[in-house]
C-alpha cells in the first residue's frame, strides 16, 4: 500500500442489539482517522445501517455519527415497512478499503464480510469463516477444543430442545449431570454480555435458558470458575502480533452489560499484574485461538485465570472488539506503544496485505 490518500468506507450501526455501541466505536475511529498524519492519508466515507437494515450514506450517516443514536435525524425514517439490505449507497463506488465497525449478528458473523468480499475491495478484520466461527460460541468452542486450548466445562444446545415439554426435564438433568452450579447461560451469537445470566439452581437455570432462547436459537451453558479475567489484543494481516496482557477488575458478581458500559463499575489493569510465565501462555494461546478459527486483522482474546492453581482457560475470541473510550482493545495497544491514530492506520494497512 502506498502513501497516497486512500478512501475508507467506515460502516456503523447495524441491526443487532449492539447498534449503539457500534456508533460510539465508529466515532472513536472516525476522529482518529482525521487526526495527525491520518488526515492526509485517509479520506473517510461514512455508511450508517439503521436498525431495520437500510444503508444510509452522505449527510445522514455523518449526522447520525456526530449527533449520536439518541437524536432525531432529519431525513432518516425508520417508520416504514422496509426491512433489510437492497443496495449500497452511491458513495460506495469511491471506497478503496472497507472498515466495518459492526458488533453482533449481521456485523461480525460473516454476513457483512461476505457482502464486502463481493465488492472485491479489502476490508478490516477477519473474513467470512473467521468471523462466523468467532461469533458463534458453540462453533468457536469446538474449534478451540480441536486445537487443544483449555476451556471450562460447557454444553451447547438448540432452544428447540427445551421448548418441547417432554424433553425439558431430560435437558435439565443432562446439564446438571455434566456441569456444576453456578452456571452461565449465554445466547451463542450475541456479544457484550447481552442476554447472559448466572444460574445458581434448577429454577434459575430454566429461567436463564428461556431468556437466552428468546434472543438466539443456539445457547451455551458453562460452568462458573473462580478466576480473574485477562485479555490480549491481536493485530496484523499475514503475520499476527500480540499486545501486552490486561486485566478487567469489576465491582459486580460478573462482567455483565451494565458493568461493561457504566462508569465506575470496572477498572482496566494494563499490564495485568501476573507472572511472566502466565503472560507468555496467554499470548501463545491468543495466537493459537486466532489460528483455530481463522481470525485475522484484529481480535481480542479473553481468558480466565486462577492464580492459586495457575490454571488458564480461554473464554472467547472477539473478532470485532469495541473502540469505545472504555474498550480494552485500543487501551491494550496504547500500553504496547501504539496509539489510537497509529492503530487504525495499521489496521487499514493490514487489510491491504
N, C-alpha and C positions, 0 to 999 in steps of 0.2 A: 504494500500500500504506500503510495507516495504522499507528499505533504500538501497537495492542492486541496482546496476546500471540498469536503465530501458532504452530500446531502443525507441526513439521518432522519428516518421516519420513526418518531417516538410515539408508540401506541400505548394508551392507558384507558382505564375504566373497566369495561367488561361486564359480563352477566353474572359473575359469581358474587358471593356474599362478601368478598374482599374488594369490592368495587372502590370503596372509599380509601382503603389502604393503598390501592394502586395509584390513585390520583396523587396522594401525598408522596409516594415513592417517585412518581414521574416528575413532580415539581422539583424535587431534590436533584434529579438527574438533569432536568432542563436548565436549572440555574448553573449547574456545574459545567454544562456544555457551552454556556455563554460567558464563562469567566476565563480570565488569563489567556493563555495561548490557544485554548479550545475555541475561542470566539472567531479566530482566523482560520481554524482547521475544519470546523464543522458548521454546517447550516442545518438548523433543526426545523423539521416539518412535523406538525402535530396532528395526531389522529385520535379522536375520542370515540370509544364504543360505549353506547348507553346501556342501560340495564335490560333493554329488550334486544340488544344485539345489533342495533343500527350503527353504522360508522359515520362520523362527522369529521370534517376537516376544517381548514381555514379559521375564520374568526370565532366560530362557535367552539371549536376544540381549544383554542387559545383562551377563550373566556372561561370555559369550564376549569381549565388548569389553573388559571390565575385566581379566579373567584372562589373555586372550590365547589364541592358537591352540595353544599347547603344553600347555595344561592339560586334564584330563578334566572335562567339564561334566556334572553330574548331570542326567538328563532329555534330554540331547542324544544321540541314537543315529543314527549313520550306517551301522551294521552291519545294514542292511535291504536288501531287494530294490528299495525305492522309488528312483526316479530322476526328476528333472525337476519342473517347476512344476505345481502343481494349483490353488492358491488363495492369496490374500493373507491373512495373519493378521487376526484381528478388529480389532486396533488400527488397521488401515489406514483405517477409517471416520473416525477423528479427524484424519487428516493433511490439512493445507491446502497444504503445499509439500513436494515430494519433494527429497531431497538424495542422489542415488546416488553413493556413493564406491566405485565398482567399476572395476577395471582389467582390460583384456584382453577376450577373447571372452565374449559374453553380458553384458558390463558396459559397454563403451564403443563397441560396434559397431553400435548402433541397436536391438539386441534389447530391452534393458530400457527404452530410451526409447520404443519402440512400446507396451510394456505400460503404462508410466506415462501415456502420452498417452491411452490408453483410459480411464483413471480420471478424465479431464477436470480434472486438477489440475496446476498448473505444476510444473516441475522445474528444478533447477540444471543448466546445461550445454547442449550442442548438442542439436538434435533428431535425428530418425531419419537424415536424409540426411547432415548434417554429421558425425554420429558414425560412420556406415558408411564414408564416404569418408576420414575421419580415421584409421580403424582399418586399412583395407586399404591397404598401402603401394603396391601396383600402381595401384589406382584413385586414390589420393592423388597419386602422381607424374604420372599422366595429367592430373589437374586442374591441377597446378602447371605442366605443360608448356603446357596450353591458355592459362594465364594469363601465360605467358612469364616465369616465375620461374626463374632459372638453377639447374641441378642437375648433379650429377656424372653421368657416363655410366652407364646401367643397362639391364638386361633383366629383364622379368618372365616367369614361366613356370609351368605346372602340373606337379606332380610326376609325373603320368601319362606325360609325355613321356620322362623318363629311366628310368622303371620298365620301359619296353619296350626290351629288349636291342638290338633292331635300330636304335633311334633314339638310344641313349646316346652313341655316338661322334660322331654328327652334331650333337648338342646341345653337347657339349664344344667341338667345332670352331667352332660358331657363336658360343659365348661368347668363345672365345679370339680369334676374328676381330674382334669388335667391341670387346671390353674388354681391358684390360691388367692383369696381376698387379702387386701383390696385389689380391685381390677379397674383398669382404664378401658372405657368403651369409646371407640372413635369411628366416625364416618371414614371410609377408606380414601375418599377423594376430595377432602377439604383440608385447607391449611389454617394457620393462625389459631389453632386450637378450637376452631368453630365446631360446635356440636359435641365436644368431648365431655365425658362425665366420669366421675370416680365412684365406683360402687363398693360398698362395704358388706353387703349381704344380698340374699337372693331377690328380695323385693326391689332394692335399688338397681340390681343388675338388670332385671326385667324392664324397669323404667328407662334405664340408660340405653338398652337395646332398641326400645321403641323410639326414643328421642333420636338416636343415630339413624335409625331406619327411615325416619321422616325426611332425612337430608340426603341419604345415599342408599343405593341398592346393595352396596357391599360394606361390610362392617368388620372391624378388627377389635379383638379383645386381648388385652395384655396384662400380665402380672405387674404390679407395682413393686419397685425396689427402693431401698433406702440409698439414695445416691445424690451426688452433686451433678449439675448439668453443665457439660462442656460443649464448646462449639468451635469449629475450624472452617475457614473460608478457603475456597478453591478459585483459581484464576488461570486462564490460558486457553490456547487453541490446541495445536498439535502436541504441546508439552505443558502439563499442568504443574502448578506450584501451590504450596500451602502457606497460609498466613500463620501468625502466632496463634496459640490456642487461648480462647477466652472462656469465661465462666459467667453464667447467669445466676445471680442471687436474688431471691424474691421473698416478699412478705405475704406468703399465701401457702395453702396446703400443696398447691401445684401451680404450674405456669399456664394459667388459662388465658382466654382472650382479654378479659378485663385487666388482668395483671400485666399482660404484654403491652397494652396500649394506653394505660393510665399512668399519669405522672406519680412518681414516688413509691410505686409498688414493686419495682425491681431495680436491680443495680448490675451494671456490667463490670466485671473484673478482668482487665486486659493488661498484661498477660495473666492467665489464670495461675494462682499460687499452687502449683502441682509439681511433683518431681520431674526431672528431665526425662526419665525413662517413660513416664506416663505421657508426657508431651510428645515424645517420639512415636509412641504407639498410636496415639490419636491421629497424628499426621499420616502415618502409614496406612491406618485403617480408612482415613478420609480418601486417600488416593485409590485405595482398593475398592471403596464403595463407588467411586466415580467409574472405575473400570467395570464393575459388576453391572451397573445399569446403563453404561454407555453415555455418561454425562460429560459435558464439556462446556467451555466458555466461562461459566460461573456456577457456583454452588455453595451451599453452606451445609456442613455435615454435623449432626448433633449426636451427643453421646451422654450416657450415664456413667458415673464414676463413683465407686465405693472406696473411700480412702482407707478403710480398715482392712479390706482384703486386697486392695489394688486391682479390683475387677473392673473391666471396661465393657460396656455393652453399647452397640450402636443403636441409636433411636430412629433417626430418619435422615434422608437427604432432601434438601430443598433446592430445586434446580432454577428457581427464580426468587431468590430471597428479597426481602424488603429493603428499601432505601429511605425509610423514614428517619427522622433525627435520632430515634432510639434503636434503629436496626443494627444488629451485630455485624452484618456483612461489611459495610463500609467502615465501621469502627475497628474491626479486626485488621483491615488493610491499612488503615491510618496508623495503627500501632506497629504495623510491619514496615512502615516507611513509605507508603503510597497514599497520598492524599486523595480526596474525592475527585478533583479535577483530573488527576493522573489516572485514577482508577477507571473512570468512564471512558477515557481515551483508550486505555489498554484493552478494555472490553470490546470496543469497536474495532481496534486493530486485530484482536484475536479472531473476531468474526470473519475477517477478510483472509485469514490464513488458509 
